[in-house]
Structure formats: C-alpha cells, structure tokens
Amino acid sequence: MGKTGEKCQQSGIYRCSMHSSYEIPLSKGETFPPCNSGGGSHAATWILVRKA
C-alpha cells in the first residue's frame, strides 16, 4: 500500500482505493502518482493487487 507522493516499496500492480477498476503498474522506487480515473486527478491510496 502507498499514497500519492510516496516511494513504492514493492513492484506490482496497484489499485486505487476509491476507484476499484483503476489499476496501474509500478516498480520499486517509483513515486505513487495521483489517480487520473474519470478524467480528474486526486491524491490516492494505492493497494497492491499483484506482486511483480
């Protein structure tokens, strides 16, 4: 799990906690982005769905 602006600790596929259908791939060391689901952008909590 991580929040927008934090560094990713585990590579994998992450899902936005507010938009369950929005998933992104992220590698260890990358910064968690804002969620862009629905055409807007907001700070998000990202939940690890699958480890890479």
N, C-alpha and C positions, 0 to 999 in steps of 0.2 A: 504494500500500500504506500502511496505517496501523494503529496499535494502539489499543486501548481507552484513552480519555483524551486522545489526540492530536487536533489540529485537522485536518480534511480539507482537502487542497490541490487536489483535482480533483473536481468534481461528477460523479456517476455512480452505477452500480450496483456494490455491493461484496459479496463472498462471504466467509464465514467460512472460514479456512484449515483448521479442524477439522471443519466440517460443510459439505460441498461443495454441499448442496442448499439451504442457508440464505443468502438474499440480501437486501440492504437498499438502498434509495435514500438517498443522502447528498449534500448540497450543500456547496460550498466554504465553509469557515468553521465548519461544524457539527463537533461533537465525536463521535469514533467511540465508539459505545456498547459495552457488554458484549454478548456473544452470548446470546440467550434461547432458542436451539434446544433442543428436547427437554424444555421445562418448567423447566430450570435456568438459571443465569446464570453466565457465566465470562468472564474477560478474553480478548480475541481479537485475532488479527492479521487484518485485513481486506484482501482483494486486489481491486483494481479489475478488473471484468469488462467493463463498457461505459462509455465516457465519455458524459456528458450534454451 
